[in-house]
Amino acid sequence: MNIKSLLIGSAAALAVVSGAQAADAIVAAEPEPMEYVRVCDAFGTGYFYIPGTETCLKIGGEIRVSYDWNKDDGADFGGDFTTRARVTFEARNDSEVGTIGSYIRIEGNSDSATQGNDVQLDQAYITVGGFKAGYFLTWLDDVGTASEGDAFIDGAKFDSVSYTYASDAFTVGLGVDELDTTAGFDDLGVQGFASASLGAATVSAWGAYDFDAEEGLVVGEVSADLGPGTFELYAGYASGFSTYAQTAEWTVGAAYGFKATEKLTITPSANYWGDVDFLDGNDAWGAGLLAEYQIATGLKASATVDYYDEDLAGDSWSGFVRLTRSF
């Protein structure tokens, strides 16, 4: 027997063994078909169908890192780093009673100055058509301009029930709010909202009444596209101290959001308040400058400087530098 014969014999033996193993091999079963997540475009971008249902879900969120500073009259300079995170869940589906929606927003805050952080339910509500019920920011949250120094409304988030009717150019709504945790009718408030689009301009009006305080407020605002930006002018009056308004008896303010470039918006603003803290003759005025730069999709940097001068409290400076990532 030579080397050639040994090689031929070994190859033949391997072929026989391999053939026997192949005859006894277990063939793996093909995987079951998978139901992949489907895109839902019935309610806008970002939604997908929850597998096995006709309900569309959208998940979003935001992280904001901020350095806030202030310098009051006669006081030392103060500054503080804070971080805020939000996660949102929106679900919608069509039904025999109209579109049913739900919204949940969870918010967490971290503040190294106080060595504390908290996570809480920030908003949660159900919508059926124009009907809305739950814990949410009401229309009063939209009062004011795009600036940071236009304070007038102090309470805008409540357990509420509201109804909104909207057409192409006109929106009107009415809501009932629970203003505190005491039992009885007196802890309720009512508010209304109306808005009309008139070409390049939009006119809006708000009204609210606190039954316990027996005080109300009214606000009117006009915004219009002028040149490379948007001009906003608003005025408000409160009959007295209430859950809704605690800042001043009346106010007027204006701002112009100037689109300097495709990514940079600069907004100068000015405001005046009469009878601050509802003290006769205690007036105040303020001015500010807000800059916002859209670094990339979902990433924005912003900074503001605001000046405030009150008859009784004196003057102060404040502002912030922020980086916001949204998705």
Order of alpha helices (4+ residues) and beta strands (2+ residues): alpha-beta-beta-beta-beta-beta-beta-beta-beta-beta-beta-beta-beta-beta-beta-beta-beta-beta-beta
